[in-house]
Amino acid sequence: MEETGNPHPYVPTDLLLPDYVPPFLSQSAILCIYGVASLVVLSTVWVSSGFSRKIAKLDRLLLCWWAFTGLTHLILEGYFAFAPEFYKDKSGFFLAEVWKEYSKGDSRYAARDSGVVSVEGLTAVFEGPACLLALYAIATRKSYSYILQFAISLGQLYGTAVYFITAYLEGDNFAASPHYYYAYYIGANASWVVIPSLIALRCWRKICVAVNVADQKKTKTKSR
Amino acid sequence: MEETGNPHPYVPTDLLLPDYVPPFLSQSAILCIYGVASLVVLSTVWVSSGFSRKIAKLDRLLLCWWAFTGLTHLILEGYFAFAPEFYKDKSGFFLAEVWKEYSKGDSRYAARDSGVVSVEGLTAVFEGPACLLALYAIATRKSYSYILQFAISLGQLYGTAVYFITAYLEGDNFAASPHYYYAYYIGANASWVVIPSLIALRCWRKICVAVNVADQKKTKTKSR
C-alpha cells in the first residue's frame, strides 16, 4: 500500500500515517508555549493561595501540582484521547502540534495504540476533573482530601505503569532517536512517577494516623 | 504463512497460534475444579475466621473475598502473565487448560495482547500479594486496612477499565460466540467491577469519618 501525504518522522518508519501533515511550530516554540502556560498556572495558584493564611506552604505546593496536572490531563490528554486524526491537522492548532511533536518520543500516539488511548482516555475523563476537585478539597479542607489525592495518584501510577509495560512488551522501539526517547518518553513522564508516589505515600501515612486516632477515641468512648 | 499444529477455536479465525494444542479437559471439568477450589478457600476462611469473636461478619466476608481474589491473582493470573506459550501446553496442566478455555471468551489472552498482559502482570505481581496483606490487615485490625483495601480495589477497577476499553478500541471481536462473550468476557469479569466498587466506596466513607474525627480532636486539643 502506498502512503499518501508527507513522509513522517516517526519510528518505526513503516508506520502508515496517510495524509500526515508536518508540524508548523518548532520543538522550542512548542516547549516554550507549554512552559509559559504552565508557569502562568503555577504562579497564579501559588500567589492566589498565598492570600489565605490558613493554607500551609506544602498544601500550596500541592495546589500548584493539582492545577498543573489537572489542566494537562483535561486539555492536552483530553484533546489526544478524542482527536484520533491529530497528525492530519493542517491548521497549526497548538494541541495537535504538541502531539505531533511528542509522537517523536513515542509513535504509538500517532499510531493510536489501544493501550495508550485507554490510559489517556481514563486520565482525561476521570483524573482531570478529579485533580480540580482535589484543588477545591485542599483549599476547603474537606475530609475526603487525602483519599481523593491518594486515588488520583494511584490512578496516575497505574496508568504510567501500563504505558511503560505495553511499550516494553511491544518492543520498545517507538522513539525517533535516543534524544527523543530520553527527553520525551522517559523525561516527560518521570514527574508522573515521582510526584504521585510521594503524594500517595504522604496520604497513606496521614490516613493511617487519622484511623489510629479515630480508633483510640472509639475505644475510649466504649470503655467509659 | 501456513499455520502448524491443530486449528484453534478462537476468534478472529486468522489469529496465528503455531503449535496450538487443544485442551484436554472439558469446559464443565475446568469450571468444576475452579469452583470447588474456590469453595474450599472460601469455606476455610469463613469457618476459621469464625473462631475469633473479634471479627465482625462483614469483615469475615471481606476476608473471604480477599483470599479468593488474591489467590486468583497470584495463581491463575500469575501463571498467565509469565506463561506466554500456555496454548502449546501438552501436559494437561490445569492452569494452561483454564487459559485455553478462557481465550474462547477473549482470544487476546492466547494472542498475547500487550494491554492484557500488562494488566494481568500488574494484577499478579502487585495486587495478588497486596490482597493477602489485606487479609492480615483486617484480621489484626491494622490502621492501614482501609487504605490498603481501597488501593487494591482501585487497581482492580483501573485494570478492568483498561481491559474493556482496549478490547472496544481493537474492535471487540475476540469471543468465539455470544455465549462465551457473555459468560466469560462479561460474566467472569463482572465481579471485579461490582465488588471493588463497593469496597472502595466503603473504605472512602470509613476514611472520611476517621479524618473528620481526627481533625475534631486536633481542633479540641488546640483550643484547650
Interface residues (C-beta under 8 A of the other chain):
Chain A: R112 S114 G115 V117 S118 V119 G121 L122 R141 S143 Y144 S145 Y146 I147 F150 A151 L154 G155 Y158 G159 A161 V162 I165 T166 L169 E170 C203 W204 K206 I207 C208 V209 A210 V211 N212 V213 A214 D215 K217
Chain B: S114 G115 V117 S118 V119 G121 L122 R141 S143 Y144 S145 Y146 I147 F150 A151 L154 G155 Y158 G159 A161 V162 I165 T166 L169 E170 C203 W204 K206 I207 C208 V209 A210 V211 N212 V213 A214 D215 K217
